[in-house]
Amino acid sequence: MIVGDIKPIEEIVASISGYEKILIVGCGSCVSVCLSGGDREAQMLSQELKRKVHYENAPPAVAVDNILRQCELDLIEAYHEIPEGTDAVLSLACGAGVQTMAEALDPLPVLPALNTTFLGASFEPGIWQEMCKGCGNCLLTYTGGICPIARCSKSLLHGPCGGTNGRNCEVSPDIPCAWVQIIERLSRQNKLDLLSGIHESRDWRPGGAAGPRIRVRTGVGGSPGFS
């Protein structure tokens, strides 16, 4: 899922400077799961932004609402009317959601209240770990389900660097070496031969190096490769 962090309150206050009526919109999808952008967080942000301590003059009027997924245009278009007099929308969605809202509500300003950080998973309560870079050309088949692009600090594709101590990354002792994990898992699966093949130089274009990406659903079940 997409993980995000609430922006510093000082940055949010600065972004809404000059607006008199703000609508805070939470997102009920990914960022609600990581406890940064759901309805509860929208209500909490509303209470914080009403505090006079953040302003030289009177604070803006603040309303709160929530959309199931801000990254889907049809859900935004089905959303009820923006409260009359709203000067700006403060979105608690990821960057994709903010941009979709901005497109749907143009020319009403839509401002981000979150910093989108990574695609991750939760392995214990309250902690999320980056797992995927959205590279557009998944190689998990050959690496035991462990992504070296996201989980190796150098995104190495052909094995560990010389800086690993056999267990942890040279960047930090708190970061496990992704390639050690890959080799150990493939060993347990008796699949180490997957690493012995010769692979062509990686094509980074599907990962965004060729410009903004678009996906068109063309096949059965949404799979683009079937007709």
Secondary structure by P-SEA (a helix, b strand, c coil): cbbbbbccaaaaaaaaccccbbbbbbbcccccccccccaaaaaaaaaaaaccccccccccbbbbbcccccccaaaaaacccccccccbbbbcccaaaaaaaaaaacccbbbbccccccccccccccbbbbcccccccccccccccccccccccccccccccccccccccccccccccaaaaaaaaaaaaccccccccccccccccccccccbbbbbbcccccccccc
